[in-house]
Amino acid sequence: MPRVPYWNIDFGIVMDLLAIPVILIFLYGLHRQWILIRQGKMRVNLDVDNMIQGIAAFRPGAFFVRGILNERLYRKPFSGIAHGFVFFGMAILFIGTNLVILNVLFGLPVFKGAFNQWFMAFALDLAGVLALCGIVFFLIRRAFMPERLKLPAARKGFVFACGLLGGILLTGFFLEGARLAAGSPETGAFVGNLMAAGFIGSPHVLWIHTVTWWIHGLLALSFIAYIPFSPLIHIILAPVNAGFADPAPGVKMGVIDFSSFESEDSHEAPLLGADKLSDFTRKRFLDFASCLWCGRCQEVCPAHSTEKPLSPKGVIVTMAQRLSKGQLDEPVWDDVSMEAIFNCTTCAACMEACPAGINQPKTIMKFRQNLSMEQSRVPELMGKAIASMEQRAHPFFGTGSGMAEWRKDLDVPMFEAGQTEYLLWIGCSVTYEQRAQKIGRAMVHILSKAGVSYGILEDYRCTGDPAKQMGNEFLFAEIAGQNIEEFSELGIKKIITLCPHCYNSFTRHYSRLGGNYEVIPHGVFIQQLMGDHKLKFDKKPQRITYHDPCYLGRRNGEYEAPRALISAAGNLIEMPRHKNESFCCGGGGGNYWAEETGRRINQERAKEAFDTQADIIATACPFCLLMLTDGLKKCTEETKAFDIAEIVASCLPDT
């Protein structure tokens, strides 16, 4: 029998009137969330230009794709599909409910013809079934929770929310079945017709319909009112947070403006990191409030995966709990340890995995900056590296190599202002670590073979990136300023980098300090030379697997150029975790200079590479090369790890 609004219901208008206070409660809950978030610091000054910039920072594409469609959830197929069933099922049912309201108010003919059969009957029944399947999946998973959901804390309220939503769906099917049992079957309503078969002949079918109608309506209104006060608030906050999230690739860590320390217009000194919740911006508060506690960040974290104290989920959850309790001005160090904060390799795997667009590395780095600059608390070896940078302009304390040793017996041109096109930036690791020096020598061979106009600096310093990764923004700004001044004097415009960390600093941070250059990673440059037919090399019968450096891949989106070179030099074999899901080598975040607890990250990654049975393990980062070379000692005595420049150079003809 076709649906008739308020059929068999007396005083149905009462349910409609109850919707008014429910909407008010819902809006109050949202306002309460906004009150919490707005306690964070403004990211920009409140003037018209900056307000426009803030609005422009919202990315509708990310809001829709990552927030509404939840594309990252589907990286775990079962939970992703279950989320899709619930979300899209309820969305279709919500549309159907609003069509019923439009029918009541304006007589919209939604209960007639093919539309009624295929949408109002069949599609709504199917949506309800799929949503119910998703809810059953979530309830089962909550009963047998994986570690990522349980540790360091499981969020309460999801079981109740699932039960409430399941109750709405079940009563909806009972309601439909009772209505059809009292009338006649309806084409397309496959669930309703099935339910009706169980009610046929019952003398209480009208009473069942009436009672179920009220229960269904009250459950639905209760659910709407409950959303802003429950974990389900992520339905609203997560899409908004994804829309305002820093775009990936390109995790932006920012640069502290130390000039405001001396500004007469400044009413307070810039913050040196954070040691309490109130030190963070509203965007970070939105991060904390949006967290699903799903633990996907924790699951992919190389530090947590190797039994170290850090859990990115734990850090964000701790902040979320403090935010909900209003603990804005209490130092965090009772809940967040220094050891955990410095365990972070800044690989950004957590951010890549997060379905809510949360920037976990930025929160962790703010704590690290405070420990380093405000409290002068850093791990011992990192402290020695920082001291070496202060005294020698590079972090490799105790090295036996001199600045010119890597180019011994090589004729390497110096950069000449107005004559040389490219600066070949060697970087500190290639200069001072014996194994990495071969990368520089290989690159010189390639550039000379291709006839590139390039040169190096005779005396140079580090980019300052290790200091930044270890939280010492003071030192980074000082070194970067000296480099920018020297580059300006020489008229340097184009830079080839051998290290993704140098590339990231030049492109992401130097530009904020006035240094704007055309910077290109060495793998990309070699690929361009190959594409321009300036390099010809022979493919060898060798199997090569490739380790994606975090600062080249996830942070800067370069995956294909190194693979193109490898495919031209041999046969590429992918590791199980590759590209945006690559596992860190363990050297990032200054952890090249660190004593590890738990299992060694580089050994985990080296074992994964070794298990591919490739002849060569390639990478495009000197730190990754050094870490993998060391990690492979547990697997083999052979030298299997090489930089892509070494691989290409080995394939070049002698003539």
BADO-921322 format. One line per 4 residues: for each residue x, y, z of C-alpha. Coordinates in steps of 0.2 Angstrom, whole numbers. Layout:
residues N
X Y Z; ...
//
This chain:
residues 655
0 0 0; 7 17 -4; 13 28 10; 1 41 17
9 53 29; 3 51 47; -7 35 42; -13 26 58
-5 40 68; -14 52 80; -6 68 84; 9 65 73
12 84 73; 19 81 90; 34 72 82; 37 86 70
36 99 84; 49 89 94; 61 92 80; 62 110 84
71 108 101; 81 93 94; 88 105 81; 92 118 94
101 105 105; 111 100 89; 115 118 85; 120 121 104
132 105 103; 140 112 87; 142 129 96; 150 121 111
163 113 99; 166 129 91; 169 137 109; 182 124 112
191 126 96; 191 145 96; 201 145 112; 216 141 101
227 155 94; 223 164 78; 234 158 64; 233 175 56
229 193 62; 211 198 61; 211 210 46; 202 209 30
217 203 19; 221 189 31; 203 184 33; 202 182 14
218 171 14; 211 161 28; 195 157 18; 206 154 3
215 141 12; 199 130 12; 200 117 -1; 183 111 -8
191 96 -17; 199 90 -1; 183 93 9; 173 83 -3
185 69 -8; 194 66 9; 181 73 20; 164 68 12
169 53 2; 182 47 14; 194 41 1; 207 36 14
196 25 23; 196 13 9; 214 9 11; 208 -4 23
195 -12 12; 183 -20 25; 182 -6 37; 181 6 22
167 -3 14; 158 -4 31; 160 15 33; 153 17 15
138 7 18; 134 16 34; 138 34 27; 130 32 10
116 21 16; 111 34 29; 113 48 17; 101 40 5
89 37 19; 91 56 24; 86 61 6; 71 49 7
65 57 24; 67 75 17; 57 69 1; 43 63 13
43 80 22; 42 89 5; 27 78 1; 18 83 17
22 101 15; 20 104 -4; 12 88 -11; 28 83 -20
22 67 -29; 36 55 -23; 25 41 -19; 19 38 -37
25 28 -52; 43 22 -56; 51 34 -44; 41 27 -29
45 9 -35; 64 11 -38; 69 25 -25; 56 27 -11
54 8 -10; 69 -2 -17; 83 11 -15; 78 15 3
76 -3 8; 93 -7 0; 101 8 9; 94 2 25
101 -15 23; 118 -9 18; 119 3 33; 113 -11 45
127 -23 38; 140 -9 41; 134 -7 59; 135 -25 62
153 -25 56; 157 -11 68; 149 -19 83; 159 -35 79
175 -26 77; 172 -17 94; 170 -33 102; 186 -39 95
196 -23 94; 213 -23 85; 227 -15 94; 226 2 85
209 5 92; 213 -1 110; 230 8 113; 234 19 121
215 22 124; 199 17 116; 186 30 113; 169 27 122
152 30 115; 154 21 98; 144 5 103; 130 16 110
130 26 94; 130 10 83; 116 3 94; 105 19 92
108 19 74; 104 1 72; 88 3 82; 83 17 70
85 5 55; 77 -10 63; 62 0 69; 61 8 51
60 -10 44; 47 -15 57; 37 0 53; 37 -3 34
32 -21 37; 17 -17 48; 11 -4 36; 12 -16 21
4 -30 31; -11 -19 35; -12 -15 16; -4 -24 2
14 -28 -4; 23 -14 -13; 34 -17 -28; 52 -14 -25
50 -14 -6; 59 -31 -4; 63 -29 15; 46 -22 19
37 -36 10; 48 -49 19; 44 -41 36; 25 -40 31
24 -58 28; 28 -61 47; 14 -49 52; 0 -55 41
-14 -62 51; -9 -53 67; -24 -44 75; -11 -32 83
-3 -26 67; -11 -8 68; -5 -7 86; 12 -13 81
13 0 68; 8 14 79; 20 10 93; 34 7 81
31 24 73; 33 33 89; 49 23 94; 57 25 77
53 44 77; 60 46 95; 75 36 91; 79 46 76
77 63 85; 88 57 99; 101 52 87; 102 69 79
103 77 96; 116 65 102; 128 68 87; 137 84 93
140 76 110; 147 60 104; 161 52 94; 150 55 79
154 73 79; 168 68 67; 154 67 54; 155 86 54
172 91 60; 182 78 50; 177 85 33; 180 103 38
197 98 45; 201 89 29; 196 105 19; 208 116 30
222 103 31; 239 107 23; 239 98 6; 249 82 5
261 80 -3; 270 95 5; 269 94 24; 272 112 29
281 114 46; 282 132 44; 296 144 49; 297 155 65
299 173 62; 312 178 74; 312 196 68; 296 199 78
307 197 94; 314 214 90; 299 222 83; 293 237 93
275 233 87; 275 216 94; 266 214 111; 273 197 115
287 187 109; 284 173 97; 281 156 104; 296 144 104
286 128 101; 273 122 113; 272 115 131; 254 117 134
238 116 124; 235 135 124; 251 137 113; 242 129 98
232 137 85; 214 135 81; 218 123 66; 227 112 78
212 112 90; 202 107 76; 214 93 73; 212 87 91
193 88 91; 192 79 74; 202 64 79; 193 48 77
204 38 89; 205 25 75; 224 22 77; 228 22 58
242 34 62; 249 23 76; 248 8 65; 260 15 51
272 25 63; 289 17 62; 293 22 80; 278 14 87
280 -1 75; 297 -4 82; 292 -4 101; 297 14 105
287 26 117; 279 37 103; 261 35 97; 255 49 86
238 43 91; 243 45 109; 249 63 107; 233 68 98
221 59 110; 230 67 125; 227 84 117; 209 80 113
206 74 131; 214 90 138; 204 101 126; 187 92 132
192 95 150; 197 113 147; 215 109 153; 223 123 142
237 130 153; 244 114 161; 261 108 154; 260 92 144
275 83 150; 267 72 163; 257 64 148; 269 67 134
287 61 137; 303 69 129; 309 52 123; 293 50 113
293 67 105; 311 64 99; 307 46 93; 297 54 78
306 52 62; 295 66 54; 291 54 40; 273 60 39
266 42 37; 254 46 51; 247 61 41; 246 51 25
236 38 34; 224 49 43; 207 50 36; 203 66 45
217 77 38; 226 79 55; 244 85 55; 252 74 68
270 79 64; 266 98 66; 260 95 84; 275 84 88
287 96 81; 280 110 91; 283 100 107; 301 96 100
304 115 97; 300 119 115; 311 105 122; 325 111 111
324 130 112; 315 134 128; 321 120 139; 338 115 130
332 96 132; 338 85 118; 345 68 117; 363 67 120
369 62 102; 357 75 95; 364 88 106; 382 84 100
375 86 82; 368 103 86; 384 108 94; 394 102 79
382 113 68; 385 128 79; 404 126 78; 407 118 61
391 122 51; 388 103 49; 381 89 61; 394 76 58
404 77 74; 419 65 75; 420 63 56; 437 60 49
433 67 32; 438 84 26; 427 95 15; 436 91 -1
439 72 2; 424 67 -8; 431 75 -24; 448 68 -22
456 65 -39; 441 72 -48; 441 88 -58; 425 96 -51
422 114 -57; 418 128 -45; 402 139 -47; 406 155 -56
394 169 -54; 386 174 -71; 394 159 -80; 388 143 -71
370 138 -74; 367 125 -60; 374 124 -42; 377 106 -37
373 106 -19; 383 92 -11; 376 92 6; 384 87 23
380 69 22; 389 66 5; 403 77 11; 407 69 27
401 51 27; 412 40 17; 399 28 10; 388 43 4
403 51 -4; 401 39 -19; 385 48 -23; 393 64 -26
407 56 -36; 394 47 -47; 384 63 -50; 399 72 -55
402 58 -68; 385 59 -74; 384 78 -76; 401 79 -85
396 65 -97; 380 75 -101; 389 91 -103; 379 101 -90
385 118 -84; 387 115 -66; 398 120 -51; 400 117 -33
404 129 -18; 422 128 -12; 417 132 5; 399 128 11
389 124 26; 374 113 29; 357 119 24; 352 119 43
339 105 40; 345 94 54; 344 108 66; 326 111 61
321 93 62; 329 92 80; 318 107 85; 332 121 84
324 134 73; 336 147 80; 351 138 72; 341 133 56
337 152 53; 355 157 56; 362 145 44; 349 147 31
351 166 32; 370 164 29; 367 152 14; 354 164 6
366 179 8; 380 169 -1; 368 163 -14; 363 180 -18
381 186 -19; 384 173 -32; 368 175 -41; 363 157 -39
346 153 -47; 346 134 -50; 351 121 -38; 353 102 -40
351 93 -24; 358 76 -19; 348 75 -3; 329 76 -1
331 85 15; 341 98 7; 328 99 -7; 314 101 6
323 115 15; 327 125 -1; 309 123 -8; 298 124 8
308 134 21; 321 145 12; 307 153 1; 299 159 18
316 167 22; 318 176 5; 328 163 -4; 318 158 -20
327 146 -32; 323 133 -45; 327 117 -36; 328 100 -43
331 83 -35; 346 74 -43; 335 59 -48; 323 71 -57
337 80 -66; 345 63 -72; 328 58 -79; 327 75 -88
344 72 -96; 339 54 -101; 323 61 -109; 333 75 -118
344 61 -125; 360 69 -116; 362 52 -107; 362 35 -115
365 20 -104; 363 1 -106; 350 -9 -96; 357 -23 -86
350 -40 -81; 348 -34 -63; 333 -34 -52; 331 -18 -42
320 -13 -28; 317 5 -23; 315 12 -6; 305 29 -7
314 42 4; 300 50 15; 306 68 11; 306 65 -8
290 54 -9; 277 58 4; 283 75 8; 286 81 -10
277 69 -21; 291 63 -31; 289 44 -35; 291 42 -53
307 49 -59; 318 37 -48; 307 22 -54; 310 28 -72
329 27 -70; 328 11 -62; 317 3 -75; 330 10 -88
344 2 -79; 336 -14 -74; 320 -23 -69; 310 -14 -55
303 -25 -41; 292 -15 -28; 292 -18 -10; 276 -22 -1
276 -5 6; 280 8 -7; 276 25 -14; 265 35 -2
264 20 10; 283 17 11; 291 13 28; 304 25 34
323 21 35; 323 28 53; 335 42 50; 323 57 48
319 69 62; 337 70 67; 336 51 72; 352 48 62
360 55 77; 350 45 90; 352 29 101; 337 18 97
326 9 110; 316 -6 104; 320 -14 87; 330 -4 74
319 4 61; 333 3 48; 334 -16 51; 315 -18 49
316 -9 32; 332 -17 26; 324 -34 30; 309 -30 20
320 -24 5; 331 -39 6; 316 -51 6; 311 -45 -11
327 -55 -17; 332 -40 -28; 350 -39 -33; 351 -21 -29
342 -10 -16; 341 8 -23; 336 24 -15; 338 43 -19
343 49 -2; 360 49 6; 353 46 24; 342 32 18
357 24 9; 367 25 25; 353 18 36; 350 4 24
368 0 22; 369 -2 41; 353 -11 42; 358 -24 29
372 -30 39; 359 -41 49; 355 -49 32; 370 -50 21
388 -46 20; 386 -40 2; 385 -22 -3; 367 -21 -10
361 -3 -6; 365 10 -19; 359 27 -24; 351 30 -41
366 41 -46; 378 26 -43; 366 14 -52; 365 26 -67
384 30 -67; 388 11 -67; 377 9 -83; 385 23 -93
397 18 -107; 416 21 -104; 417 31 -120
//
